[in-house]
Structure formats: C-alpha cells, structure tokens
Amino acid sequence: MRIGSNALSMQYHVEVEPDTVDNWAAIPAYREALIAAMGETGVADMRDAAATQMAGFLAAAEQLYSNFMKAAAA
C-alpha cells in the first residue's frame, strides 16, 4: 500500500521461522485452536507443513525486506 510518494506499508507475516509453530503451540489457547481446527495431530501437521515450506518462507522474507528498503530509500 502506498499513500503519496513517502508513505509505504505492508501486511504480511514474514516473521515465520523454524521454531514458530512450536512457539505458537506453547500458548495453550493457540494450541487448542489449532487442534480444534485441524484435529489432534494439528500441531504436528502444521509443523511438518511449515518445515516443508520454510526455505521459501525465508527467501520470500529476505526479498520482501530488500525490496521494501529499496523502495523506502527511493
């Protein structure tokens, strides 16, 4: 999103890291919500799914930050 030539913003969760799912699962309400949505194996399933995509998440975060800093400097 952009307003004028100097105000840029974004909404994107780039903070996903290898331990994110375990950190979320350590919060009882988040763990319960994940199990309610995905079943008893929800935490393990989410952990596996995130691990499968982690290299892409990290590369996308790196590219996003790089592009944002270039745009902000322009």
VEXMARLUM-289615 format. One record per atom (N, C-alpha, C): residue number from 1; atom name; y, x, z. Coordinates in nm, 3 decimals. Layout:
<recs>
num:NUM	atome:CA	c2:Y	c1:X	c3:Z
...
</recs>
This chain:
<recs>
num:1	atome:N	c2:-0.116	c1:0.084	c3:0.000
num:1	atome:CA	c2:0.000	c1:0.000	c3:0.000
num:1	atome:C	c2:0.123	c1:0.090	c3:0.000
num:2	atome:N	c2:0.225	c1:0.041	c3:-0.063
num:2	atome:CA	c2:0.347	c1:0.121	c3:-0.071
num:2	atome:C	c2:0.467	c1:0.028	c3:-0.067
num:3	atome:N	c2:0.568	c1:0.068	c3:0.007
num:3	atome:CA	c2:0.695	c1:-0.002	c3:0.008
num:3	atome:C	c2:0.800	c1:0.101	c3:-0.029
num:4	atome:N	c2:0.868	c1:0.079	c3:-0.138
num:4	atome:CA	c2:0.968	c1:0.175	c3:-0.182
num:4	atome:C	c2:0.903	c1:0.307	c3:-0.221
num:5	atome:N	c2:0.983	c1:0.412	c3:-0.211
num:5	atome:CA	c2:0.931	c1:0.543	c3:-0.252
num:5	atome:C	c2:0.886	c1:0.629	c3:-0.135
num:6	atome:N	c2:0.907	c1:0.582	c3:-0.012
num:6	atome:CA	c2:0.877	c1:0.668	c3:0.103
num:6	atome:C	c2:0.780	c1:0.610	c3:0.204
num:7	atome:N	c2:0.742	c1:0.486	c3:0.193
num:7	atome:CA	c2:0.654	c1:0.424	c3:0.293
num:7	atome:C	c2:0.517	c1:0.397	c3:0.232
num:8	atome:N	c2:0.417	c1:0.471	c3:0.280
num:8	atome:CA	c2:0.280	c1:0.455	c3:0.233
num:8	atome:C	c2:0.192	c1:0.416	c3:0.351
num:9	atome:N	c2:0.090	c1:0.335	c3:0.324
num:9	atome:CA	c2:-0.005	c1:0.301	c3:0.430
num:9	atome:C	c2:-0.142	c1:0.281	c3:0.369
num:10	atome:N	c2:-0.243	c1:0.277	c3:0.456
num:10	atome:CA	c2:-0.379	c1:0.252	c3:0.410
num:10	atome:C	c2:-0.459	c1:0.188	c3:0.523
num:11	atome:N	c2:-0.561	c1:0.115	c3:0.487
num:11	atome:CA	c2:-0.655	c1:0.058	c3:0.583
num:11	atome:C	c2:-0.794	c1:0.094	c3:0.535
num:12	atome:N	c2:-0.853	c1:0.191	c3:0.602
num:12	atome:CA	c2:-0.983	c1:0.242	c3:0.559
num:12	atome:C	c2:-1.039	c1:0.323	c3:0.673
num:13	atome:N	c2:-1.159	c1:0.298	c3:0.714
num:13	atome:CA	c2:-1.218	c1:0.369	c3:0.826
num:13	atome:C	c2:-1.283	c1:0.499	c3:0.779
num:14	atome:N	c2:-1.202	c1:0.604	c3:0.775
num:14	atome:CA	c2:-1.251	c1:0.734	c3:0.730
num:14	atome:C	c2:-1.310	c1:0.816	c3:0.844
num:15	atome:N	c2:-1.306	c1:0.761	c3:0.965
num:15	atome:CA	c2:-1.348	c1:0.839	c3:1.081
num:15	atome:C	c2:-1.499	c1:0.837	c3:1.105
num:16	atome:N	c2:-1.576	c1:0.784	c3:1.014
num:16	atome:CA	c2:-1.722	c1:0.780	c3:1.031
num:16	atome:C	c2:-1.776	c1:0.923	c3:1.026
num:17	atome:N	c2:-1.847	c1:0.959	c3:1.131
num:17	atome:CA	c2:-1.906	c1:1.092	c3:1.144
num:17	atome:C	c2:-2.054	c1:1.077	c3:1.180
num:18	atome:N	c2:-2.130	c1:1.184	c3:1.177
num:18	atome:CA	c2:-2.274	c1:1.172	c3:1.204
num:18	atome:C	c2:-2.309	c1:1.105	c3:1.337
num:19	atome:N	c2:-2.224	c1:1.114	c3:1.438
num:19	atome:CA	c2:-2.256	c1:1.054	c3:1.567
num:19	atome:C	c2:-2.190	c1:0.918	c3:1.590
num:20	atome:N	c2:-2.124	c1:0.863	c3:1.489
num:20	atome:CA	c2:-2.050	c1:0.738	c3:1.507
num:20	atome:C	c2:-2.140	c1:0.622	c3:1.549
num:21	atome:N	c2:-2.253	c1:0.603	c3:1.484
num:21	atome:CA	c2:-2.340	c1:0.490	c3:1.518
num:21	atome:C	c2:-2.390	c1:0.503	c3:1.661
num:22	atome:N	c2:-2.428	c1:0.622	c3:1.702
num:22	atome:CA	c2:-2.473	c1:0.641	c3:1.841
num:22	atome:C	c2:-2.359	c1:0.616	c3:1.939
num:23	atome:N	c2:-2.238	c1:0.657	c3:1.904
num:23	atome:CA	c2:-2.123	c1:0.631	c3:1.991
num:23	atome:C	c2:-2.097	c1:0.482	c3:2.003
num:24	atome:N	c2:-2.104	c1:0.409	c3:1.891
num:24	atome:CA	c2:-2.089	c1:0.264	c3:1.896
num:24	atome:C	c2:-2.199	c1:0.201	c3:1.979
num:25	atome:N	c2:-2.322	c1:0.246	c3:1.959
num:25	atome:CA	c2:-2.436	c1:0.187	c3:2.029
num:25	atome:C	c2:-2.431	c1:0.212	c3:2.179
num:26	atome:N	c2:-2.354	c1:0.311	c3:2.222
num:26	atome:CA	c2:-2.339	c1:0.338	c3:2.365
num:26	atome:C	c2:-2.249	c1:0.235	c3:2.433
num:27	atome:N	c2:-2.178	c1:0.157	c3:2.356
num:27	atome:CA	c2:-2.092	c1:0.050	c3:2.410
num:27	atome:C	c2:-2.176	c1:-0.078	c3:2.408
num:28	atome:N	c2:-2.208	c1:-0.132	c3:2.526
num:28	atome:CA	c2:-2.302	c1:-0.245	c3:2.533
num:28	atome:C	c2:-2.266	c1:-0.362	c3:2.440
num:29	atome:N	c2:-2.141	c1:-0.400	c3:2.435
num:29	atome:CA	c2:-2.103	c1:-0.514	c3:2.351
num:29	atome:C	c2:-2.127	c1:-0.485	c3:2.203
num:30	atome:N	c2:-2.099	c1:-0.363	c3:2.159
num:30	atome:CA	c2:-2.122	c1:-0.326	c3:2.020
num:30	atome:C	c2:-2.272	c1:-0.323	c3:1.989
num:31	atome:N	c2:-2.348	c1:-0.265	c3:2.083
num:31	atome:CA	c2:-2.494	c1:-0.259	c3:2.065
num:31	atome:C	c2:-2.552	c1:-0.400	c3:2.054
num:32	atome:N	c2:-2.510	c1:-0.488	c3:2.144
num:32	atome:CA	c2:-2.559	c1:-0.626	c3:2.143
num:32	atome:C	c2:-2.521	c1:-0.697	c3:2.014
num:33	atome:N	c2:-2.400	c1:-0.674	c3:1.966
num:33	atome:CA	c2:-2.356	c1:-0.737	c3:1.841
num:33	atome:C	c2:-2.438	c1:-0.686	c3:1.723
num:34	atome:N	c2:-2.467	c1:-0.558	c3:1.722
num:34	atome:CA	c2:-2.547	c1:-0.500	c3:1.614
num:34	atome:C	c2:-2.689	c1:-0.557	c3:1.615
num:35	atome:N	c2:-2.746	c1:-0.569	c3:1.733
num:35	atome:CA	c2:-2.881	c1:-0.626	c3:1.745
num:35	atome:C	c2:-2.880	c1:-0.774	c3:1.706
num:36	atome:N	c2:-2.776	c1:-0.846	c3:1.748
num:36	atome:CA	c2:-2.766	c1:-0.988	c3:1.712
num:36	atome:C	c2:-2.755	c1:-1.006	c3:1.561
num:37	atome:N	c2:-2.683	c1:-0.916	c3:1.496
num:37	atome:CA	c2:-2.663	c1:-0.927	c3:1.351
num:37	atome:C	c2:-2.781	c1:-0.875	c3:1.270
num:38	atome:N	c2:-2.848	c1:-0.770	c3:1.321
num:38	atome:CA	c2:-2.949	c1:-0.701	c3:1.239
num:38	atome:C	c2:-3.089	c1:-0.704	c3:1.298
num:39	atome:N	c2:-3.105	c1:-0.760	c3:1.418
num:39	atome:CA	c2:-3.236	c1:-0.762	c3:1.481
num:39	atome:C	c2:-3.255	c1:-0.643	c3:1.574
num:40	atome:N	c2:-3.371	c1:-0.640	c3:1.638
num:40	atome:CA	c2:-3.399	c1:-0.538	c3:1.739
num:40	atome:C	c2:-3.391	c1:-0.395	c3:1.687
num:41	atome:N	c2:-3.414	c1:-0.376	c3:1.560
num:41	atome:CA	c2:-3.407	c1:-0.241	c3:1.503
num:41	atome:C	c2:-3.269	c1:-0.212	c3:1.443
num:42	atome:N	c2:-3.172	c1:-0.296	c3:1.475
num:42	atome:CA	c2:-3.039	c1:-0.284	c3:1.416
num:42	atome:C	c2:-2.974	c1:-0.149	c3:1.434
num:43	atome:N	c2:-2.982	c1:-0.093	c3:1.554
num:43	atome:CA	c2:-2.919	c1:0.037	c3:1.579
num:43	atome:C	c2:-2.985	c1:0.145	c3:1.495
num:44	atome:N	c2:-3.117	c1:0.149	c3:1.497
num:44	atome:CA	c2:-3.189	c1:0.250	c3:1.418
num:44	atome:C	c2:-3.165	c1:0.230	c3:1.269
num:45	atome:N	c2:-3.164	c1:0.103	c3:1.225
num:45	atome:CA	c2:-3.140	c1:0.075	c3:1.083
num:45	atome:C	c2:-3.000	c1:0.120	c3:1.041
num:46	atome:N	c2:-2.900	c1:0.091	c3:1.125
num:46	atome:CA	c2:-2.763	c1:0.131	c3:1.094
num:46	atome:C	c2:-2.751	c1:0.283	c3:1.095
num:47	atome:N	c2:-2.815	c1:0.348	c3:1.192
num:47	atome:CA	c2:-2.812	c1:0.494	c3:1.200
num:47	atome:C	c2:-2.872	c1:0.555	c3:1.073
num:48	atome:N	c2:-2.986	c1:0.502	c3:1.030
num:48	atome:CA	c2:-3.052	c1:0.552	c3:0.909
num:48	atome:C	c2:-2.967	c1:0.528	c3:0.785
num:49	atome:N	c2:-2.909	c1:0.409	c3:0.776
num:49	atome:CA	c2:-2.824	c1:0.377	c3:0.660
num:49	atome:C	c2:-2.702	c1:0.468	c3:0.655
num:50	atome:N	c2:-2.640	c1:0.491	c3:0.770
num:50	atome:CA	c2:-2.523	c1:0.579	c3:0.775
num:50	atome:C	c2:-2.562	c1:0.722	c3:0.739
num:51	atome:N	c2:-2.674	c1:0.768	c3:0.790
num:51	atome:CA	c2:-2.718	c1:0.905	c3:0.761
num:51	atome:C	c2:-2.742	c1:0.924	c3:0.611
num:52	atome:N	c2:-2.798	c1:0.823	c3:0.548
num:52	atome:CA	c2:-2.824	c1:0.830	c3:0.404
num:52	atome:C	c2:-2.696	c1:0.844	c3:0.324
num:53	atome:N	c2:-2.588	c1:0.783	c3:0.373
num:53	atome:CA	c2:-2.461	c1:0.783	c3:0.300
num:53	atome:C	c2:-2.359	c1:0.884	c3:0.354
num:54	atome:N	c2:-2.394	c1:0.959	c3:0.460
num:54	atome:CA	c2:-2.296	c1:1.041	c3:0.531
num:54	atome:C	c2:-2.225	c1:1.143	c3:0.442
num:55	atome:N	c2:-2.296	c1:1.211	c3:0.355
num:55	atome:CA	c2:-2.231	c1:1.310	c3:0.269
num:55	atome:C	c2:-2.122	c1:1.244	c3:0.185
num:56	atome:N	c2:-2.149	c1:1.126	c3:0.135
num:56	atome:CA	c2:-2.048	c1:1.053	c3:0.058
num:56	atome:C	c2:-1.931	c1:1.008	c3:0.143
num:57	atome:N	c2:-1.959	c1:0.962	c3:0.267
num:57	atome:CA	c2:-1.851	c1:0.923	c3:0.357
num:57	atome:C	c2:-1.757	c1:1.040	c3:0.383
num:58	atome:N	c2:-1.816	c1:1.156	c3:0.413
num:58	atome:CA	c2:-1.736	c1:1.274	c3:0.445
num:58	atome:C	c2:-1.657	c1:1.322	c3:0.324
num:59	atome:N	c2:-1.717	c1:1.320	c3:0.207
num:59	atome:CA	c2:-1.647	c1:1.361	c3:0.085
num:59	atome:C	c2:-1.532	c1:1.265	c3:0.054
num:60	atome:N	c2:-1.555	c1:1.136	c3:0.072
num:60	atome:CA	c2:-1.451	c1:1.037	c3:0.047
num:60	atome:C	c2:-1.335	c1:1.055	c3:0.144
num:61	atome:N	c2:-1.365	c1:1.082	c3:0.271
num:61	atome:CA	c2:-1.260	c1:1.105	c3:0.370
num:61	atome:C	c2:-1.177	c1:1.227	c3:0.333
num:62	atome:N	c2:-1.243	c1:1.334	c3:0.295
num:62	atome:CA	c2:-1.172	c1:1.456	c3:0.255
num:62	atome:C	c2:-1.080	c1:1.429	c3:0.136
num:63	atome:N	c2:-1.130	c1:1.358	c3:0.036
num:63	atome:CA	c2:-1.050	c1:1.328	c3:-0.083
num:63	atome:C	c2:-0.933	c1:1.236	c3:-0.049
num:64	atome:N	c2:-0.959	c1:1.135	c3:0.034
num:64	atome:CA	c2:-0.854	c1:1.042	c3:0.073
num:64	atome:C	c2:-0.742	c1:1.114	c3:0.147
num:65	atome:N	c2:-0.776	c1:1.196	c3:0.244
num:65	atome:CA	c2:-0.674	c1:1.270	c3:0.318
num:65	atome:C	c2:-0.596	c1:1.363	c3:0.226
num:66	atome:N	c2:-0.665	c1:1.431	c3:0.139
num:66	atome:CA	c2:-0.599	c1:1.523	c3:0.046
num:66	atome:C	c2:-0.502	c1:1.447	c3:-0.044
num:67	atome:N	c2:-0.548	c1:1.338	c3:-0.102
num:67	atome:CA	c2:-0.461	c1:1.258	c3:-0.189
num:67	atome:C	c2:-0.343	c1:1.200	c3:-0.114
num:68	atome:N	c2:-0.367	c1:1.152	c3:0.008
num:68	atome:CA	c2:-0.260	c1:1.093	c3:0.087
num:68	atome:C	c2:-0.154	c1:1.197	c3:0.121
num:69	atome:N	c2:-0.196	c1:1.316	c3:0.159
num:69	atome:CA	c2:-0.100	c1:1.421	c3:0.192
num:69	atome:C	c2:-0.019	c1:1.462	c3:0.069
num:70	atome:N	c2:-0.081	c1:1.466	c3:-0.047
num:70	atome:CA	c2:-0.008	c1:1.498	c3:-0.170
num:70	atome:C	c2:0.094	c1:1.389	c3:-0.201
num:71	atome:N	c2:0.053	c1:1.262	c3:-0.187
num:71	atome:CA	c2:0.145	c1:1.151	c3:-0.213
num:71	atome:C	c2:0.260	c1:1.150	c3:-0.113
num:72	atome:N	c2:0.229	c1:1.177	c3:0.013
num:72	atome:CA	c2:0.332	c1:1.178	c3:0.116
num:72	atome:C	c2:0.432	c1:1.291	c3:0.096
num:73	atome:N	c2:0.386	c1:1.402	c3:0.040
num:73	atome:CA	c2:0.474	c1:1.517	c3:0.018
num:73	atome:C	c2:0.561	c1:1.500	c3:-0.106
num:74	atome:N	c2:0.523	c1:1.408	c3:-0.194
num:74	atome:CA	c2:0.597	c1:1.391	c3:-0.321
num:74	atome:C	c2:0.728	c1:1.318	c3:-0.301
</recs>
